[in-house]
Amino acid sequence: MTTEWVIALGRKSLIVILSLSMPMLGVGMVLGILMSVVQTVTSIKDQSMTTVVKIVGVVGALLLSLPWIINTLVTFINNLYLSLPMLVAK
């Protein structure tokens, strides 16, 4: 196991983590901005309305992207396990 391999694994892991979290974070950000605009226009300052809308949106995004998330994680973990014999042999 070389330093370059560990750095490459860390880089790949961060890329996978960021790409898997982007759908939920993006939906949460867009809904937060939209709800802020709606609250400003209507002068409603209820925080629970924003929170409930964001929770429902993030859960919906999670459910819609769950097959892709599982497929990406399985591929990443399979590649990691397939590279283990090469590391033991060195």
Secondary structure, DSSP 8 states (H G I E B T S, - for coil): --HHHHHHHHHHHHHHHHHHHHHHHHHHHHHHHHHHHHHHHHT---HHHHHHHHHHHHHHHHHHHHHHHHHHHHHHHHHHHHHHHHHHH-
